[in-house]
Structure formats: structure tokens, C-alpha cells
Amino acid sequence: MAAGTAYLWVKAFHIISVIAWMAGMLYLPRLFVYHCEAAPGSEASERFKVMERRLLKAIINPAMVATWGFGVTLVIMSGAWQFGWFHVKFLLVLAMSGVHGLFARWTRFFAQDRNTRPARFYRIWNEVPTVLMIAIVILATVKPF
């Protein structure tokens, strides 16, 4: 396989893993919003706990690891670390990873019936991955600087 073809395969798998990661990152805080409305210990609350745990463990975590793995490979293959747009993109991906960590923490809080925040809090946080994703995609596509 030619080096150019390998790069395209890695890029394709990077995009696929980003899509899976973002799907989960956009859905999990929405589950938190609905979970807030369920009484602790109720059947609905227990169902949300299962959904949140499975989403995090089966989709979001593996997709983030794949995104980072394919992304680092792309950077090595392309030399993107030399460009200003990449430095900003990298910082935003670190921020997205931090948001991922917050979501994992809040999943544990819900699992332990320790959530103290209202649904509005999670509605606001539901927008954070979207804003980060838009900026990351623009930087990676347009490469403005």
C-alpha cells in the first residue's frame, strides 16, 4: 500500500471515530437532562443509569481512544504539528477530552444517586461539545493560519 493510500485510510478511520465520539458526547448530557427528571431509585432512573454507563463504556470511551490514536498517527504522517491552526486544534481537542472526563464523572454521580445539579445545567453543557466540534472542524478543514 502506498504511503498516500495509508494516510487516507488512517484519515477515514479518524473521521469515523470522531463521528462516534461526538455522537456520544452530544447524547450523554441529553440523557443527564432526562435523568434529572427521574426520582432516584425509580425504574426510570435505573434505566438511565444503564443507558449512560453503556454509552460511555461501549461507545464514547473507545471512540475517544480511537480518535486520539488515529489523530496522533495523522499528525506524525503529515507533520501538522508545524502549523498554527494545528496548535489551536490540539488545544480544543484537549478541551473536548476534558469535557469527556467531566461527563464520565457526572455519569458516576448519577450512578451513585449523587447528582445535585438541575436539568438546566446539563442543557447548557450539552452545547459545549457542539461549539468545540465546530471550531475543531473549521480549523482542520480550512486551516486558516
DSSP file (Angstrom, degrees, kcal/mol; ACC not computed):
  #  RESIDUE AA STRUCTURE BP1 BP2  ACC     N-H-->O    O-->H-N    N-H-->O    O-->H-N    TCO  KAPPA ALPHA  PHI   PSI    X-CA   Y-CA   Z-CA
    1    1 A M              0   0    0      0, 0.0     2,-0.0     0, 0.0     5,-0.0   0.000 360.0 360.0 360.0 132.2    0.0    0.0    0.0
    2    2 A A     >  -     0   0    0      1,-0.1     4,-2.5     4,-0.0     5,-0.2  -0.310 360.0-115.2 -68.3 152.7    1.4    3.4   -1.0
    3    3 A A  H  > S+     0   0    0      1,-0.2     4,-2.3     2,-0.2     5,-0.1   0.880 117.1  52.9 -57.6 -39.9    2.1    5.9    1.8
    4    4 A G  H  > S+     0   0    0      1,-0.2     4,-1.8     2,-0.2    -1,-0.2   0.877 109.3  48.7 -64.1 -37.8   -0.6    8.2    0.4
    5    5 A T  H  > S+     0   0    0      2,-0.2     4,-2.1     1,-0.2    -2,-0.2   0.904 109.8  51.7 -68.5 -41.4   -3.2    5.4    0.5
    6    6 A A  H  X S+     0   0    0     -4,-2.5     4,-2.6     1,-0.2     5,-0.2   0.918 108.0  52.4 -60.1 -43.6   -2.2    4.6    4.0
    7    7 A Y  H  X S+     0   0    0     -4,-2.3     4,-2.6     1,-0.2    -1,-0.2   0.915 108.7  50.3 -58.5 -43.6   -2.7    8.2    5.1
    8    8 A L  H  X S+     0   0    0     -4,-1.8     4,-2.4     2,-0.2    -1,-0.2   0.875 110.3  49.8 -65.1 -37.2   -6.2    8.2    3.5
    9    9 A W  H  X S+     0   0    0     -4,-2.1     4,-2.4     2,-0.2     5,-0.2   0.931 112.1  47.1 -65.9 -45.0   -7.2    5.0    5.4
   10   10 A V  H  X S+     0   0    0     -4,-2.6     4,-2.2     1,-0.2    -2,-0.2   0.919 112.7  50.3 -61.8 -42.6   -5.9    6.4    8.7
   11   11 A K  H  X S+     0   0    0     -4,-2.6     4,-2.5    -5,-0.2    -2,-0.2   0.901 109.1  51.4 -62.1 -42.2   -7.8    9.7    8.0
   12   12 A A  H  X S+     0   0    0     -4,-2.4     4,-2.3     1,-0.2    -2,-0.2   0.929 112.2  45.5 -61.2 -45.9  -11.0    7.8    7.2
   13   13 A F  H  X S+     0   0    0     -4,-2.4     4,-2.3     2,-0.2    -1,-0.2   0.837 110.7  54.6 -68.8 -31.4  -10.8    5.8   10.4
   14   14 A H  H  X S+     0   0    0     -4,-2.2     4,-2.4    -5,-0.2    -2,-0.2   0.941 109.8  46.5 -63.5 -46.8  -10.0    9.0   12.3
   15   15 A I  H  X S+     0   0    0     -4,-2.5     4,-2.4     2,-0.2    -2,-0.2   0.910 112.1  50.9 -62.7 -42.8  -13.2   10.7   10.9
   16   16 A I  H  X S+     0   0    0     -4,-2.3     4,-2.1     1,-0.2    -1,-0.2   0.925 112.0  46.6 -61.0 -45.1  -15.3    7.6   11.7
   17   17 A S  H  X S+     0   0    0     -4,-2.3     4,-2.5     1,-0.2    50,-0.2   0.869 110.7  52.6 -68.3 -35.0  -14.0    7.6   15.3
   18   18 A V  H  X S+     0   0    0     -4,-2.4     4,-3.0     2,-0.2     5,-0.3   0.921 108.4  51.2 -63.6 -43.2  -14.6   11.3   15.7
   19   19 A I  H  X S+     0   0    0     -4,-2.4     4,-2.3     1,-0.2    -2,-0.2   0.928 112.2  46.1 -60.2 -44.9  -18.2   10.9   14.5
   20   20 A A  H  X S+     0   0    0     -4,-2.1     4,-1.9     2,-0.2    -1,-0.2   0.917 113.6  49.3 -64.0 -43.0  -18.8    8.1   17.0
   21   21 A W  H  X S+     0   0    0     -4,-2.5     4,-2.5    42,-0.2    -2,-0.2   0.939 113.5  45.7 -61.3 -47.5  -17.2   10.1   19.8
   22   22 A M  H  X S+     0   0    0     -4,-3.0     4,-2.0     2,-0.2     5,-0.2   0.867 107.2  57.8 -68.0 -35.8  -19.2   13.2   19.0
   23   23 A A  H  X S+     0   0    0     -4,-2.3     4,-1.4    -5,-0.3    -1,-0.2   0.942 112.8  41.2 -57.3 -46.1  -22.5   11.3   18.7
   24   24 A G  H  X S+     0   0    0     -4,-1.9     4,-2.8     1,-0.2    -2,-0.2   0.896 112.5  53.7 -68.4 -40.1  -21.9   10.0   22.3
   25   25 A M  H  < S+     0   0    0     -4,-2.5    -1,-0.2     1,-0.2    -2,-0.2   0.775 112.4  45.3 -67.1 -25.8  -20.7   13.4   23.6
   26   26 A L  H  < S+     0   0    0     -4,-2.0     4,-0.4    -5,-0.2    -1,-0.2   0.770 117.8  43.0 -85.1 -27.5  -23.9   15.1   22.2
   27   27 A Y  H  X S+     0   0    0     -4,-1.4     4,-2.0    -5,-0.2     3,-0.4   0.858 101.1  65.6 -87.6 -37.8  -26.2   12.4   23.5
   28   28 A L  H  X S+     0   0    0     -4,-2.8     4,-1.9     1,-0.2     3,-0.2   0.908 102.0  46.6 -58.4 -47.8  -24.9   11.8   27.1
   29   29 A P  H  > S+     0   0    0      0, 0.0     4,-1.8     0, 0.0    -1,-0.2   0.820 108.9  57.2 -66.5 -25.1  -25.7   15.2   28.5
   30   30 A R  H  > S+     0   0    0     -4,-0.4     4,-1.9    -3,-0.4    -2,-0.2   0.890 105.0  51.2 -67.5 -38.2  -29.1   14.9   27.0
   31   31 A L  H  X S+     0   0    0     -4,-2.0     4,-2.8     1,-0.2    -1,-0.2   0.894 106.6  54.9 -62.2 -38.9  -29.6   11.7   29.0
   32   32 A F  H  X S+     0   0    0     -4,-1.9     4,-2.1     2,-0.2    -2,-0.2   0.902 104.2  54.3 -59.9 -40.6  -28.5   13.6   32.1
   33   33 A V  H  X S+     0   0    0     -4,-1.8     4,-0.6     1,-0.2    -1,-0.2   0.941 113.8  40.8 -58.3 -48.4  -31.2   16.2   31.4
   34   34 A Y  H >< S+     0   0    0     -4,-1.9     3,-0.9     1,-0.2     4,-0.4   0.866 110.6  58.2 -69.0 -35.9  -33.9   13.5   31.3
   35   35 A H  H >< S+     0   0    0     -4,-2.8     3,-1.5     1,-0.3    -1,-0.2   0.857  96.9  62.8 -63.3 -34.8  -32.3   11.6   34.3
   36   36 A C  H 3< S+     0   0    0     -4,-2.1    -1,-0.3     1,-0.3    -2,-0.2   0.813  99.8  54.9 -58.2 -29.9  -32.7   14.8   36.4
   37   37 A E  T << S+     0   0    0     -3,-0.9     2,-0.4    -4,-0.6    -1,-0.3   0.585  93.3  86.0 -82.0 -10.3  -36.4   14.4   36.0
   38   38 A A  S <  S-     0   0    0     -3,-1.5     3,-0.1    -4,-0.4     0, 0.0  -0.753  85.0-115.8 -94.8 136.8  -36.5   10.8   37.3
   39   39 A A    >   -     0   0    0     -2,-0.4     3,-2.4     1,-0.1     6,-0.4  -0.475  41.0 -97.3 -68.3 136.2  -36.7   10.2   41.0
   40   40 A P  T 3  S+     0   0    0      0, 0.0    -1,-0.1     0, 0.0     3,-0.1  -0.280 110.8  17.8 -54.4 135.6  -33.6    8.5   42.5
   41   41 A G  T 3  S+     0   0    0      1,-0.3    -2,-0.1    -3,-0.1    -3,-0.0   0.299  96.3 130.0  85.0 -10.5  -34.2    4.7   42.7
   42   42 A S  S <> S-     0   0    0     -3,-2.4     4,-2.4     1,-0.1    -1,-0.3  -0.255  74.6-108.8 -72.5 165.1  -37.1    4.8   40.3
   43   43 A E  H  > S+     0   0    0      1,-0.2     4,-2.0     2,-0.2     5,-0.1   0.898 121.5  50.9 -59.4 -41.0  -37.4    2.4   37.4
   44   44 A A  H  > S+     0   0    0      2,-0.2     4,-2.5     1,-0.2    -1,-0.2   0.920 108.9  50.5 -64.0 -43.5  -36.7    5.3   35.0
   45   45 A S  H  > S+     0   0    0     -6,-0.4     4,-2.1     1,-0.2    -2,-0.2   0.915 110.6  49.1 -61.0 -43.5  -33.6    6.4   37.0
   46   46 A E  H  X S+     0   0    0     -4,-2.4     4,-1.7     1,-0.2    -1,-0.2   0.866 110.1  51.7 -65.3 -36.3  -32.2    2.9   36.9
   47   47 A R  H  X S+     0   0    0     -4,-2.0     4,-2.5     2,-0.2    -2,-0.2   0.911 108.8  50.6 -65.8 -43.0  -32.8    2.7   33.2
   48   48 A F  H  X S+     0   0    0     -4,-2.5     4,-3.1     1,-0.2     5,-0.3   0.888 106.2  56.1 -62.5 -38.4  -30.9    6.0   32.6
   49   49 A K  H  X S+     0   0    0     -4,-2.1     4,-2.4     1,-0.2    -1,-0.2   0.923 109.7  45.4 -58.7 -44.4  -28.0    4.6   34.7
   50   50 A V  H  X S+     0   0    0     -4,-1.7     4,-2.7     2,-0.2     5,-0.3   0.930 114.3  48.3 -65.0 -45.5  -27.7    1.6   32.4
   51   51 A M  H  X S+     0   0    0     -4,-2.5     4,-2.5     1,-0.2    -2,-0.2   0.924 113.7  46.6 -61.6 -45.2  -28.0    3.8   29.3
   52   52 A E  H  X S+     0   0    0     -4,-3.1     4,-2.4     2,-0.2     5,-0.2   0.924 114.1  47.4 -64.3 -45.3  -25.4    6.3   30.5
   53   53 A R  H  X S+     0   0    0     -4,-2.4     4,-3.0    -5,-0.3     5,-0.3   0.934 114.5  45.9 -63.0 -46.5  -23.0    3.6   31.5
   54   54 A R  H  X>S+     0   0    0     -4,-2.7     4,-2.8     1,-0.2     5,-0.5   0.905 112.3  50.8 -65.0 -41.4  -23.3    1.7   28.3
   55   55 A L  I  X>S+     0   0    0     -4,-2.5     5,-2.7    -5,-0.3     4,-1.4   0.933 116.0  42.1 -60.5 -46.0  -23.0    4.8   26.2
   56   56 A L  I  <>S+     0   0    0     -4,-2.4     5,-2.9    -5,-0.2    -2,-0.2   0.953 122.9  36.2 -66.1 -50.9  -19.9    5.9   28.0
   57   57 A K  I  <5S+     0   0    0     -4,-3.0    -2,-0.2    -5,-0.2    -3,-0.2   0.859 125.6  35.6 -75.9 -36.4  -18.2    2.5   28.2
   58   58 A A  I  <5S+     0   0    0     -4,-2.8    -3,-0.2    -5,-0.3    -1,-0.2   0.730 134.8   9.0 -93.8 -23.3  -19.2    0.9   24.8
   59   59 A I  I  X<S+     0   0    0     -4,-1.4     4,-2.3    -5,-0.5     5,-0.2   0.738 123.4  44.5-121.6 -59.4  -19.1    4.0   22.5
   60   60 A I  I  ><S+     0   0    0     -5,-2.7     4,-2.3     2,-0.2     5,-0.2   0.936 114.9  44.5 -64.8 -50.5  -17.7    7.2   23.9
   61   61 A N  H  ><S+     0   0    0     -5,-2.9     4,-2.2    -6,-0.2     5,-0.2   0.954 117.5  43.1 -62.0 -51.3  -14.5    5.9   25.6
   62   62 A P  H  > S+     0   0    0      0, 0.0     4,-2.5     0, 0.0    -1,-0.2   0.893 114.2  52.2 -62.2 -36.5  -13.4    3.6   22.8
   63   63 A A  H  X S+     0   0    0     -4,-2.3     4,-2.6     2,-0.2   -42,-0.2   0.884 109.0  49.7 -67.2 -37.2  -14.2    6.2   20.2
   64   64 A M  H  X S+     0   0    0     -4,-2.3     4,-2.6    -5,-0.2     5,-0.2   0.929 111.3  48.7 -65.8 -43.8  -12.1    8.8   22.1
   65   65 A V  H  X S+     0   0    0     -4,-2.2     4,-2.6     1,-0.2    -2,-0.2   0.924 113.9  46.5 -61.5 -43.8   -9.2    6.4   22.3
   66   66 A A  H  X S+     0   0    0     -4,-2.5     4,-3.0     2,-0.2     5,-0.4   0.910 110.5  53.3 -64.6 -42.0   -9.5    5.6   18.6
   67   67 A T  H  X S+     0   0    0     -4,-2.6     4,-2.4   -50,-0.2    -2,-0.2   0.940 112.6  43.8 -58.0 -48.4   -9.8    9.3   17.7
   68   68 A W  H  X S+     0   0    0     -4,-2.6     4,-2.9     2,-0.2     5,-0.3   0.921 114.7  49.8 -63.6 -44.2   -6.6   10.1   19.6
   69   69 A G  H  X S+     0   0    0     -4,-2.6     4,-1.8    -5,-0.2    -2,-0.2   0.946 116.6  39.3 -61.7 -50.1   -4.8    7.1   18.2
   70   70 A F  H  X S+     0   0    0     -4,-3.0     4,-2.3     2,-0.2    -1,-0.2   0.871 115.9  54.0 -67.6 -35.8   -5.7    7.8   14.6
   71   71 A G  H  X S+     0   0    0     -4,-2.4     4,-2.4    -5,-0.4    -2,-0.2   0.928 108.3  47.2 -65.0 -45.9   -5.2   11.6   15.1
   72   72 A V  H  X S+     0   0    0     -4,-2.9     4,-2.4     1,-0.2    -1,-0.2   0.902 111.6  52.7 -62.2 -40.0   -1.7   11.2   16.5
   73   73 A T  H  X S+     0   0    0     -4,-1.8     4,-2.6    -5,-0.3    -1,-0.2   0.915 109.0  49.5 -61.1 -42.7   -0.9    8.9   13.6
   74   74 A L  H  X S+     0   0    0     -4,-2.3     4,-2.5     2,-0.2     6,-0.3   0.907 109.4  51.5 -62.7 -41.4   -2.1   11.5   11.1
   75   75 A V  H  X>S+     0   0    0     -4,-2.4     4,-2.5     1,-0.2     5,-0.6   0.919 112.1  46.4 -62.6 -43.1    0.0   14.2   12.8
   76   76 A I  H  <5S+     0   0    0     -4,-2.4    -1,-0.2     1,-0.2    -2,-0.2   0.920 115.6  46.1 -64.6 -43.2    3.1   12.0   12.6
   77   77 A M  H  <5S+     0   0    0     -4,-2.6    -2,-0.2    -5,-0.2    -1,-0.2   0.833 123.8  32.6 -68.9 -32.1    2.4   11.2    8.9
   78   78 A S  H  <5S-     0   0    0     -4,-2.5    -2,-0.2    -5,-0.2    -1,-0.2   0.678  93.8-129.4-102.1 -20.1    1.6   14.7    7.9
   79   79 A G  T ><5 +     0   0    0     -4,-2.5     3,-1.7    -5,-0.3    -3,-0.2   0.767  51.9 152.9  74.2  24.7    3.8   16.9   10.0
   80   80 A A  G > < +     0   0    0     -5,-0.6     3,-2.2    -6,-0.3     6,-0.3   0.716  52.7  81.6 -62.4 -21.9    0.8   19.0   11.0
   81   81 A W  G 3  S+     0   0    0     -6,-0.4    -1,-0.3     1,-0.3     6,-0.1   0.647  80.2  70.0 -60.1 -12.2    2.4   20.0   14.3
   82   82 A Q  G <  S+     0   0    0     -3,-1.7     2,-0.3     4,-0.0    -1,-0.3   0.596  87.0  80.9 -79.4 -10.8    4.3   22.6   12.4
   83   83 A F  S <> S-     0   0    0     -3,-2.2     4,-1.3     1,-0.1     3,-0.3  -0.746  74.6-134.6-108.7 145.6    1.3   24.8   11.7
   84   84 A G  H  > S+     0   0    0     61,-0.7     4,-1.8    -2,-0.3     5,-0.2   0.873 105.1  58.4 -60.5 -41.0   -0.5   27.3   13.9
   85   85 A W  H  > S+     0   0    0      1,-0.2     4,-2.5     2,-0.2    -1,-0.2   0.881 104.3  53.2 -58.6 -37.1   -4.0   26.0   13.1
   86   86 A F  H  > S+     0   0    0     -6,-0.3     4,-3.1    -3,-0.3    -1,-0.2   0.891 103.8  55.3 -66.7 -38.5   -2.9   22.6   14.5
   87   87 A H  H  X S+     0   0    0     -4,-1.3     4,-1.9     2,-0.2    -1,-0.2   0.914 111.9  43.3 -60.8 -42.8   -1.8   24.1   17.8
   88   88 A V  H  X S+     0   0    0     -4,-1.8     4,-2.2     2,-0.2    -1,-0.2   0.921 113.9  50.8 -68.0 -43.6   -5.2   25.6   18.3
   89   89 A K  H  X S+     0   0    0     -4,-2.5     4,-2.4     1,-0.2    -2,-0.2   0.920 108.7  52.6 -58.9 -43.7   -7.0   22.5   17.2
   90   90 A F  H  X S+     0   0    0     -4,-3.1     4,-2.3     1,-0.2    -1,-0.2   0.911 108.6  49.7 -59.5 -44.1   -4.9   20.4   19.6
   91   91 A L  H  X S+     0   0    0     -4,-1.9     4,-2.1     1,-0.2    -1,-0.2   0.891 111.3  49.4 -62.3 -38.9   -5.8   22.7   22.5
   92   92 A L  H  X S+     0   0    0     -4,-2.2     4,-2.4     2,-0.2    -2,-0.2   0.865 109.4  51.1 -69.6 -35.0   -9.5   22.4   21.6
   93   93 A V  H  X S+     0   0    0     -4,-2.4     4,-2.3     2,-0.2    -2,-0.2   0.879 109.0  51.7 -68.4 -37.0   -9.2   18.6   21.3
   94   94 A L  H  X S+     0   0    0     -4,-2.3     4,-2.0     2,-0.2    -2,-0.2   0.915 109.7  49.9 -61.2 -42.0   -7.6   18.6   24.8
   95   95 A A  H  X S+     0   0    0     -4,-2.1     4,-2.4     2,-0.2    -2,-0.2   0.912 109.3  51.1 -62.1 -42.3  -10.6   20.7   26.0
   96   96 A M  H  X S+     0   0    0     -4,-2.4     4,-2.4     1,-0.2    -1,-0.2   0.896 108.9  51.4 -61.9 -39.2  -13.0   18.2   24.4
   97   97 A S  H  X S+     0   0    0     -4,-2.3     4,-2.0     2,-0.2    -1,-0.2   0.869 108.5  51.7 -65.5 -35.8  -11.2   15.4   26.2
   98   98 A G  H  X S+     0   0    0     -4,-2.0     4,-2.1     2,-0.2    -2,-0.2   0.899 108.5  49.9 -65.2 -40.9  -11.6   17.4   29.5
   99   99 A V  H  X S+     0   0    0     -4,-2.4     4,-2.7     2,-0.2    -2,-0.2   0.902 107.6  55.2 -62.5 -40.7  -15.3   17.7   28.8
  100  100 A H  H  X S+     0   0    0     -4,-2.4     4,-2.3     1,-0.2    -2,-0.2   0.923 106.9  50.7 -55.7 -45.7  -15.3   13.9   28.2
  101  101 A G  H  X S+     0   0    0     -4,-2.0     4,-2.2     1,-0.2    -2,-0.2   0.897 109.2  50.2 -60.9 -41.4  -13.8   13.5   31.7
  102  102 A L  H  X S+     0   0    0     -4,-2.1     4,-2.8     2,-0.2     5,-0.2   0.928 109.7  50.8 -60.9 -44.8  -16.4   15.7   33.2
  103  103 A F  H  X S+     0   0    0     -4,-2.7     4,-2.0     1,-0.2    -2,-0.2   0.888 109.4  50.8 -61.8 -38.9  -19.2   13.7   31.6
  104  104 A A  H  X S+     0   0    0     -4,-2.3     4,-1.8     2,-0.2    -1,-0.2   0.904 111.0  49.2 -64.3 -40.7  -17.6   10.4   32.9
  105  105 A R  H  X S+     0   0    0     -4,-2.2     4,-2.1     1,-0.2    -2,-0.2   0.929 110.9  48.7 -63.6 -45.0  -17.5   11.9   36.4
  106  106 A W  H  X S+     0   0    0     -4,-2.8     4,-2.5     1,-0.2    -1,-0.2   0.835 106.0  58.1 -67.0 -30.7  -21.1   13.0   36.2
  107  107 A T  H  X S+     0   0    0     -4,-2.0     4,-2.3    -5,-0.2    -1,-0.2   0.919 107.1  48.1 -61.4 -42.9  -22.1    9.6   34.9
  108  108 A R  H  X S+     0   0    0     -4,-1.8     4,-1.6     2,-0.2    -2,-0.2   0.904 109.3  53.4 -64.1 -40.7  -20.6    8.2   38.2
  109  109 A F  H  <>S+     0   0    0     -4,-2.1     5,-3.4     1,-0.2     6,-0.5   0.935 111.0  45.7 -59.8 -46.2  -22.5   10.8   40.2
  110  110 A F  H ><5S+     0   0    0     -4,-2.5     3,-1.7     1,-0.2    -1,-0.2   0.907 109.2  55.6 -62.6 -40.8  -25.8    9.7   38.6
  111  111 A A  H 3<5S+     0   0    0     -4,-2.3    -1,-0.2     1,-0.3    -2,-0.2   0.815 112.2  43.5 -61.6 -29.9  -25.0    6.0   39.1
  112  112 A Q  T 3<5S-     0   0    0     -4,-1.6    -1,-0.3    -3,-0.3    -2,-0.2   0.271 114.7-116.7 -96.5   9.4  -24.5    6.7   42.8
  113  113 A D  T < 5S+     0   0    0     -3,-1.7    -3,-0.2    -5,-0.1    -2,-0.1   0.873  80.3 125.3  54.9  39.6  -27.7    8.9   43.0
  114  114 A R      < +     0   0    0     -5,-3.4    -4,-0.2    -6,-0.2     2,-0.2   0.233  23.7 130.8-111.6  11.9  -25.4   11.9   43.9
  115  115 A N        +     0   0    0     -6,-0.5    -9,-0.0     1,-0.1     0, 0.0  -0.478  22.7 170.0 -68.4 133.6  -26.4   14.4   41.3
  116  116 A T        +     0   0    0     -2,-0.2    -1,-0.1     2,-0.1    -2,-0.0   0.344  45.3  98.4-121.1   1.7  -27.2   17.8   42.8
  117  117 A R  S    S-     0   0    0      1,-0.1     2,-0.1     2,-0.0    -2,-0.0  -0.637  70.1-118.7 -97.2 150.9  -27.5   19.8   39.6
  118  118 A P    >>  -     0   0    0      0, 0.0     4,-1.0     0, 0.0     3,-0.7  -0.336  30.1-105.1 -80.3 166.6  -30.7   20.8   37.8
  119  119 A A  H 3> S+     0   0    0      1,-0.2     4,-2.1     2,-0.2     3,-0.3   0.841 117.7  64.7 -59.0 -35.5  -31.5   19.8   34.2
  120  120 A R  H 3> S+     0   0    0      1,-0.2     4,-2.0     2,-0.2    -1,-0.2   0.869  95.7  57.9 -58.7 -37.8  -30.7   23.3   33.0
  121  121 A F  H <> S+     0   0    0     -3,-0.7     4,-2.0     1,-0.2    -1,-0.2   0.920 109.9  43.3 -56.7 -46.1  -27.1   22.8   34.0
  122  122 A Y  H  X S+     0   0    0     -4,-1.0     4,-1.6    -3,-0.3    -1,-0.2   0.798 107.7  59.6 -74.9 -28.5  -26.8   19.8   31.7
  123  123 A R  H  < S+     0   0    0     -4,-2.1     4,-0.5     2,-0.2    -1,-0.2   0.909 108.5  45.5 -62.3 -40.7  -28.7   21.6   28.9
  124  124 A I  H >X S+     0   0    0     -4,-2.0     3,-1.6     1,-0.2     4,-0.6   0.940 112.7  49.3 -66.9 -47.2  -26.0   24.2   28.9
  125  125 A W  H >< S+     0   0    0     -4,-2.0     3,-0.7     1,-0.3    -1,-0.2   0.757  97.4  71.0 -65.1 -23.6  -23.2   21.6   29.0
  126  126 A N  T 3< S+     0   0    0     -4,-1.6     4,-0.4     1,-0.2    -1,-0.3   0.775  97.7  51.5 -61.5 -25.2  -24.9   19.8   26.1
  127  127 A E  T <> S+     0   0    0     -3,-1.6     4,-2.2    -4,-0.5    -1,-0.2   0.701  90.0  78.3 -85.3 -21.1  -23.9   22.7   23.9
  128  128 A V  H <X S+     0   0    0     -3,-0.7     4,-2.4    -4,-0.6     5,-0.2   0.923  93.2  47.6 -59.8 -49.2  -20.2   22.7   24.8
  129  129 A P  H  > S+     0   0    0      0, 0.0     4,-2.7     0, 0.0    -1,-0.2   0.868 110.7  54.5 -60.6 -33.0  -19.1   19.7   22.7
  130  130 A T  H  > S+     0   0    0     -4,-0.4     4,-2.5     2,-0.2    -2,-0.2   0.944 109.5  45.4 -63.9 -47.8  -21.0   21.2   19.7
  131  131 A V  H  X S+     0   0    0     -4,-2.2     4,-2.0     1,-0.2    -1,-0.2   0.927 115.8  46.7 -62.9 -45.6  -19.1   24.5   20.0
  132  132 A L  H  X S+     0   0    0     -4,-2.4     4,-2.6    -5,-0.2    -1,-0.2   0.922 111.7  51.6 -61.7 -43.9  -15.8   22.8   20.3
  133  133 A M  H  X S+     0   0    0     -4,-2.7     4,-2.8    -5,-0.2     5,-0.2   0.911 108.1  51.3 -60.9 -44.2  -16.6   20.4   17.5
  134  134 A I  H  X S+     0   0    0     -4,-2.5     4,-2.3     1,-0.2    -1,-0.2   0.935 112.7  45.6 -59.4 -47.0  -17.5   23.3   15.1
  135  135 A A  H  X S+     0   0    0     -4,-2.0     4,-2.4     1,-0.2    -1,-0.2   0.910 113.4  49.8 -64.0 -42.3  -14.2   25.1   15.9
  136  136 A I  H  X S+     0   0    0     -4,-2.6     4,-2.6     2,-0.2     5,-0.2   0.925 111.5  47.9 -62.8 -45.7  -12.1   21.9   15.5
  137  137 A V  H  X S+     0   0    0     -4,-2.8     4,-2.1     1,-0.2     5,-0.3   0.910 111.8  50.0 -64.3 -42.1  -13.7   21.0   12.2
  138  138 A I  H  X>S+     0   0    0     -4,-2.3     4,-2.8    -5,-0.2     5,-0.8   0.936 112.6  47.1 -61.9 -45.4  -13.2   24.5   10.8
  139  139 A L  H  X5S+     0   0    0     -4,-2.4     4,-1.1     1,-0.2    -2,-0.2   0.922 115.2  45.3 -62.0 -43.7   -9.5   24.5   11.9
  140  140 A A  H  <5S+     0   0    0     -4,-2.6    -1,-0.2    -5,-0.2    -2,-0.2   0.800 123.2  35.3 -71.8 -28.3   -8.9   21.0   10.4
  141  141 A T  H  <5S+     0   0    0     -4,-2.1    -2,-0.2    -5,-0.2    -3,-0.2   0.911 128.2  29.6 -91.7 -49.9  -10.7   21.8    7.1
  142  142 A V  H  <5S-     0   0    0     -4,-2.8    -3,-0.2    -5,-0.3    -2,-0.1   0.808  79.6-157.8 -83.2 -31.9  -10.0   25.5    6.4
  143  143 A K     << -     0   0    0     -4,-1.1    -4,-0.1    -5,-0.8    -3,-0.1   0.968  13.2-171.9  49.3  62.9   -6.5   25.6    8.1
  144  144 A P              0   0    0      0, 0.0    -1,-0.1     0, 0.0    -5,-0.1   0.638 360.0 360.0 -67.2 -16.2   -6.9   29.4    8.5
  145  145 A F              0   0    0     -6,-0.1   -61,-0.7   -62,-0.0    -2,-0.1   0.326 360.0 360.0-154.4 360.0   -3.4   30.1    9.7
